[in-house]
Amino acid sequence: MKSTRLIVLLIIIVSGLLGLHVTVGLAQDGEGTAPAQEGNETPEPTPSAPTPDDGVPRVHVVQEGENLTSIAALYDITVQELMVVNGLSEDDIIFPGQRLTIPGAEGDVVAATYTVQVGDTLASIAAMFNTSAAEIAETNRLVSPDALYAGQILSVVSRTGAAEPRPLTGTLHYVQPGDTMLSVAARHGLTPQTIAELNELPPPARLYPGMRLRLPHHDDYQFLPGSWQKIRLRTASVRQGQTVSIYVENDQPGTPQGEFARQSLQFAPYAEGYVALAGVDAFTEPGRYRLQLSGAGDEEWWPFTQAVQVVSSNFPTQTVNVPEELVPLLAPEVRTEEDAFLSTIYGQFTPEPYWDGLFQTPVTNTVVTAPYGGIRSYNGGPFDIFHTGVDYGGTTGTPILAPAPGQVVYTGTLELRGQTVIIDHGLGVHSGYYHLSEIEVQVGDIVDTGQIIGRGGSTGLSTGPHLHWELRVLDVPVDGVQWTEEPFP
């Protein structure tokens, strides 16, 4: 009996030195006993951390006979959550003794999805979810950080206790020659230690020209190259027919320039930075297109590039039959010549916007007889053009209203479009009104929202009274309905 107690005492002393927790049960007769598990019972979860709110993820050790479904049921989670958190695919096999992280408890890991935005990096996404860039890359099988594109959906293991991304705040200080930690700290009312800790700089922290420092601030912060402060896109992924709004700020003086979907961007001053609008027409092939930005002032800005996903809008086909007297207007040269003329008007750029907020529909009767984007065939011909605007039903004489403030830049009669009015709204945005029976404005007029600019009719290539309303961004026809639902820039 004494020898048994001595052995137990030695075990407890050694366990304490090693930091282990050992429970030893002693029966009254001196025999050690331990709880046993019946072979036909469902194994109990074995978390590695006894308290769910200590910031340490729960861990389940796989038992013989278990599968992902049974383990998920134990913790009242889904199999998908269990797979995402542990980086498993449908083809992976679990095995006894394997340690699986269990998501869902407060302060614990949570399975999340995140749609990549323009300007995101693996490091910035990791910071929003308190995880690592390497883990995100492994979970999503990313072979390179450059594989990220705006609109991409990532599976993320969040360690913030929530599936929503945690906002990153701060402001940029772009280090200039002569800057030191002391001078930067004094300029912004901070301590060198605060700056070093926020930027994870090991002591002694040294600065060099062109270095990015993140400083405390209530504004959103992006991990961008060089002196870029902000790069924002209205939507993460873009659909055919949509307008894209691109807003940028740079810490250095100068003017931005860029390209998207093979179009040059025209930037104009806006808020604290610059804005550019770009159109993605109905014939833009779905896929990834590079957004490329640069700029220059006293010195050239660091270039920025990232792919943006353009997805299909699945526009329908439209078959249009025109009477024999209008068939001559279907000659390709007629459309080519008229399009070339209109491009000289729609391609003009006025840097100041006339409007603010949503556009209104240009008619009070909003019955759409032909939406934007339909792939068209005339009289059984090839489907080689798309409907560049929205057709609204009406009668001859229906009042046509300006949808937003602007300046009239064209009035006249065209072979295909009939009697036409075109309004310049600024920032490269123009709206056109075709097939009118009457024109109520003159070139140079400044019009306001709701002002009558003409009357509905059926002039030009038209089979009945209606309004063809068209909206173009630097000569690219886009869906004007989007402008009645989303404010731009």
MOTAKA-V746877 format. One record per backbone hydrogen bond with DSSP energy under -0.5 kcal/mol. CO is the residue of the C=O (numbers start at 0). NH is the residue of the N-H. E is the energy in kcal/mol with one decimal. If there is no record, write none. Layout:
BEGIN
co: (CO;CO)
nh: (NH;NH)
e: (E;E)
END
This chain:
BEGIN
co: (0;1;2;3;4;5;6;7;8;9;10;11;12;13;14;14;15;19;21;22;24;24;26;30;32;37;47;50;54;57;59;59;61;62;66;67;68;69;70;71;72;77;78;79;80;81;82;82;83;88;94;97;97;99;100;101;104;107;108;109;111;113;113;115;116;120;121;122;123;124;125;125;125;126;127;128;131;132;133;134;135;136;137;140;143;144;147;148;149;151;151;153;153;155;155;157;164;166;167;170;172;172;174;175;179;180;181;182;183;184;185;190;191;192;193;194;195;196;199;207;210;212;212;214;218;221;224;226;229;231;237;238;240;241;243;243;244;244;245;246;247;248;248;254;256;257;258;259;262;264;264;267;269;272;273;274;275;277;278;279;280;286;288;289;289;290;291;292;293;294;295;298;303;305;306;307;308;308;309;310;315;317;317;319;319;322;322;323;325;326;327;330;330;331;332;333;334;335;336;337;338;339;340;340;341;341;342;344;345;348;349;350;356;361;363;365;366;366;369;370;373;373;374;375;375;376;376;377;381;384;385;386;389;389;390;390;391;394;397;399;399;401;402;405;406;407;409;411;413;415;416;417;418;419;420;421;421;422;422;423;424;424;425;427;427;428;428;429;430;431;432;433;434;435;437;441;444;444;446;447;450;452;452;453;454;454;455;456;459;464;465;466;466;467;467;468;469;470;471;471;472;474;475;477;477;478;478;479;479;480;480;481;481;482;487)
nh: (4;5;6;7;8;9;10;11;12;13;14;15;16;17;18;19;18;21;23;24;26;32;29;26;24;40;49;53;56;101;61;99;96;65;70;71;72;73;74;76;75;81;82;83;84;85;86;87;86;91;97;61;99;59;102;57;107;160;103;157;155;115;153;150;119;124;125;126;127;128;128;129;130;129;165;158;135;136;137;138;139;141;140;142;146;147;306;151;308;115;153;113;155;111;157;109;166;168;220;214;174;212;209;178;183;184;185;186;187;189;188;194;195;196;197;198;200;199;201;210;174;172;214;170;169;223;227;250;248;246;310;241;478;279;245;277;233;246;275;231;273;228;229;295;293;264;291;262;259;257;266;274;272;269;247;267;245;243;280;240;283;309;307;260;291;305;258;303;256;300;254;296;292;290;149;288;237;310;286;239;374;319;376;321;378;325;326;326;328;329;330;333;334;335;336;337;338;339;340;341;342;343;343;344;344;345;346;347;474;350;426;352;487;400;365;367;368;392;390;373;375;386;317;383;384;319;378;380;383;375;387;372;391;468;368;369;466;397;455;452;453;449;359;446;423;443;421;419;417;460;434;413;435;411;432;408;409;424;430;406;353;354;428;429;473;424;425;471;422;469;420;467;458;418;454;444;407;446;405;450;401;439;440;399;436;437;396;465;461;393;456;391;468;433;469;389;431;477;429;473;475;476;472;470;479;481;482;482;483;483;484;484;485;358;356)
e: (-2.3;-2.3;-2.2;-2.3;-2.6;-2.3;-2.2;-2.4;-2.2;-2.6;-2.6;-2.2;-1.9;-1.9;-0.7;-2.6;-0.7;-0.6;-0.6;-0.5;-0.5;-1.1;-2.0;-2.1;-0.6;-1.4;-0.5;-1.1;-0.5;-2.6;-0.6;-3.0;-3.1;-1.9;-2.3;-2.6;-1.9;-1.5;-1.1;-2.3;-0.7;-1.9;-2.4;-2.7;-2.4;-1.3;-0.5;-2.8;-1.0;-1.4;-2.1;-3.0;-0.6;-3.2;-0.6;-0.7;-2.5;-0.7;-2.9;-2.9;-3.2;-0.6;-3.1;-2.6;-2.1;-2.4;-2.5;-2.0;-1.6;-1.1;-0.6;-0.5;-2.4;-0.6;-2.6;-3.0;-1.9;-2.4;-2.3;-2.9;-2.0;-2.7;-0.8;-0.5;-2.1;-1.5;-0.6;-2.1;-2.4;-3.1;-0.6;-2.2;-0.5;-2.6;-0.9;-2.6;-0.5;-0.6;-2.4;-3.1;-0.8;-2.1;-2.8;-2.2;-2.7;-2.4;-2.5;-2.1;-1.5;-3.0;-0.7;-1.8;-2.6;-2.6;-2.3;-1.7;-2.8;-0.9;-0.5;-1.8;-2.8;-2.5;-0.6;-2.1;-2.3;-1.2;-1.7;-3.3;-2.2;-2.4;-3.1;-2.1;-2.9;-2.2;-0.5;-2.4;-1.6;-0.5;-2.1;-3.1;-2.5;-2.6;-1.7;-1.2;-2.5;-2.6;-2.7;-1.4;-2.4;-0.6;-0.7;-2.5;-2.5;-2.6;-2.6;-2.1;-2.9;-3.5;-0.5;-2.5;-1.7;-3.4;-2.5;-0.6;-0.7;-1.7;-2.1;-2.6;-2.3;-3.2;-1.8;-1.7;-3.1;-3.0;-2.9;-2.6;-2.7;-0.5;-2.3;-1.8;-2.7;-0.6;-2.2;-0.5;-3.0;-1.8;-0.6;-1.1;-1.6;-2.3;-1.3;-1.4;-1.2;-2.5;-2.3;-2.0;-2.9;-2.0;-1.7;-2.3;-2.0;-0.9;-0.8;-0.5;-1.2;-3.1;-1.6;-1.5;-0.9;-0.6;-4.1;-0.5;-0.6;-3.2;-0.8;-0.7;-0.6;-2.5;-2.9;-0.8;-0.6;-2.3;-2.9;-0.7;-0.9;-3.2;-0.5;-1.8;-1.6;-2.8;-0.6;-2.9;-0.5;-3.0;-2.2;-1.2;-2.4;-2.2;-2.8;-2.9;-1.1;-3.3;-1.9;-2.6;-3.3;-3.0;-2.4;-3.6;-1.5;-2.8;-3.4;-2.1;-2.2;-1.8;-2.2;-2.5;-1.4;-0.6;-2.2;-2.6;-2.8;-0.7;-1.8;-0.5;-3.3;-3.1;-0.7;-2.9;-2.7;-2.7;-1.7;-1.0;-0.7;-0.6;-2.2;-2.1;-2.8;-0.6;-1.8;-2.1;-2.5;-2.4;-0.6;-2.6;-2.6;-1.1;-2.7;-2.4;-1.7;-0.8;-0.9;-2.6;-0.7;-2.0;-0.5;-2.7;-3.1;-2.7;-2.5;-0.6;-1.5;-0.6;-2.3;-0.7;-0.7;-1.0;-0.5;-0.8;-0.7;-1.1;-0.6;-1.1;-2.3;-2.2;-0.7)
END
